[in-house]
Amino acid sequence: MENTLIFWPMLTQISLSFVILFWLAWSRVSRIAKQGMSEIRKTGFPKHVVNASDNFKNQFELPVLFYVLCLFFVLTGGVTTLILAIAWIFVIARILHALVHLTINIIFPYRFLAFFISAISLLVMTVLAIFHMAAL
């Protein structure tokens, strides 16, 4: 399998981070325009804007491990169909997590399930990386 195929889920995950960044910027700027900065200083941003900020921060937690694992598989020639499928599962779960967080924000079961799937995907990728490294 072509090792560089794993860059597609990586680039998709990176793109998700930028989409959330723009969502956050739009949410903050539109709220400031509506309420004014002095009112925001007194009351803070509403929950949906805080959720956007929290979700953007989330993009620098589990996804960082995802990027490291993907680069490990590229550098060691270990990208397989299984690794690529798990990488896409991770990214799809992260997209779903972001969609739930930025819209309805129902933690259980929706956000939790998306987070759980992404975390398990990373765990499986980590175990496979360990086995791959042992076989080198």
C-alpha positions as CSV (number, residue, x, y, z in Angstrom):
1,M,0.0,0.0,0.0
2,E,1.1,3.5,-0.7
3,N,2.3,5.1,2.6
4,T,1.2,8.6,1.6
5,L,-2.4,7.6,1.5
6,I,-2.5,8.1,5.3
7,F,-2.0,11.8,4.6
8,W,-5.6,12.1,3.4
9,P,-7.1,11.4,6.8
10,M,-4.4,13.6,8.4
11,L,-5.3,16.5,6.1
12,T,-9.0,16.0,6.7
13,Q,-8.3,16.2,10.5
14,I,-6.2,19.4,10.0
15,S,-9.0,20.8,7.9
16,L,-11.5,20.1,10.6
17,S,-9.3,22.1,13.0
18,F,-9.5,25.1,10.6
19,V,-13.2,24.8,10.1
20,I,-13.7,24.9,13.9
21,L,-11.3,27.9,14.2
22,F,-13.4,29.8,11.7
23,W,-16.6,28.7,13.4
24,L,-15.1,30.0,16.7
25,A,-14.0,33.3,15.2
26,W,-17.4,33.9,13.6
27,S,-19.2,33.0,16.9
28,R,-17.1,35.4,18.9
29,V,-17.1,38.3,16.4
30,S,-20.9,38.0,15.8
31,R,-21.5,37.9,19.5
32,I,-19.3,41.0,20.2
33,A,-21.0,42.8,17.3
34,K,-24.4,42.0,18.9
35,Q,-23.6,42.7,22.5
36,G,-20.6,44.9,22.5
37,M,-17.3,44.1,24.1
38,S,-18.1,45.8,27.4
39,E,-21.2,43.6,27.9
40,I,-19.1,40.5,27.0
41,R,-16.5,41.5,29.6
42,K,-19.3,41.6,32.2
43,T,-21.3,38.5,31.3
44,G,-18.8,36.4,29.3
45,F,-19.6,34.6,26.1
46,P,-22.7,32.4,25.8
47,K,-22.4,28.7,26.1
48,H,-22.4,28.0,22.3
49,V,-19.4,30.3,21.9
50,V,-17.6,28.6,24.9
51,N,-18.4,25.2,23.3
52,A,-16.7,26.3,20.1
53,S,-13.7,27.4,22.1
54,D,-13.6,24.1,24.0
55,N,-13.9,22.2,20.8
56,F,-11.0,24.0,19.2
57,K,-8.9,23.2,22.2
58,N,-10.0,19.5,21.8
59,Q,-8.3,19.5,18.4
60,F,-4.9,19.7,20.1
61,E,-5.5,16.7,22.4
62,L,-6.2,13.3,20.9
63,P,-5.5,14.5,17.3
64,V,-1.9,15.2,18.2
65,L,-1.4,11.6,19.1
66,F,-3.1,10.7,15.8
67,Y,-0.7,12.8,13.8
68,V,2.3,11.2,15.6
69,L,1.0,7.7,14.9
70,C,0.3,8.5,11.3
71,L,3.8,9.9,10.8
72,F,5.3,6.8,12.6
73,F,3.6,4.5,10.1
74,V,4.7,6.6,7.1
75,L,8.3,6.8,8.3
76,T,8.5,3.0,9.1
77,G,6.6,1.9,5.9
78,G,3.8,0.5,8.0
79,V,0.8,1.9,6.4
80,T,-1.6,-0.9,5.7
81,T,-5.3,-1.1,4.6
82,L,-6.1,-1.7,8.3
83,I,-4.2,1.3,9.5
84,L,-5.7,3.5,6.9
85,A,-9.2,2.3,7.8
86,I,-8.6,3.0,11.5
87,A,-7.3,6.4,10.6
88,W,-10.5,7.2,8.7
89,I,-12.6,5.9,11.6
90,F,-10.7,8.2,13.9
91,V,-11.3,11.2,11.7
92,I,-15.0,10.5,11.1
93,A,-15.5,10.1,14.8
94,R,-13.8,13.4,15.4
95,I,-16.0,15.1,12.8
96,L,-19.1,13.7,14.5
97,H,-17.7,14.7,17.9
98,A,-17.3,18.3,16.7
99,L,-20.7,18.4,15.1
100,V,-22.4,17.3,18.3
101,H,-20.3,19.6,20.4
102,L,-21.0,22.6,18.2
103,T,-24.7,22.0,17.8
104,I,-26.9,20.0,20.1
105,N,-24.0,19.2,22.6
106,I,-25.7,16.2,24.1
107,I,-22.8,14.6,26.0
108,F,-24.3,11.2,26.6
109,P,-24.6,9.2,24.5
110,Y,-23.7,11.2,21.3
111,R,-20.5,13.1,22.2
112,F,-19.3,10.4,24.5
113,L,-19.7,7.7,21.8
114,A,-17.9,9.8,19.2
115,F,-15.1,10.5,21.7
116,F,-14.9,6.8,22.7
117,I,-14.7,5.6,19.1
118,S,-11.9,8.0,18.4
119,A,-10.0,7.1,21.6
120,I,-10.3,3.4,20.9
121,S,-9.2,3.9,17.3
122,L,-6.0,5.6,18.7
123,L,-5.5,2.8,21.2
124,V,-5.7,0.2,18.4
125,M,-3.3,2.2,16.2
126,T,-0.9,2.4,19.2
127,V,-1.0,-1.3,19.7
128,L,-0.5,-1.9,16.0
129,A,2.4,0.5,16.1
130,I,4.0,-1.4,19.0
131,F,3.7,-4.7,17.1
132,H,5.0,-3.1,13.9
133,M,8.0,-1.6,15.8
134,A,8.7,-5.0,17.3
135,A,8.7,-6.6,13.9
136,L,11.3,-4.1,12.4
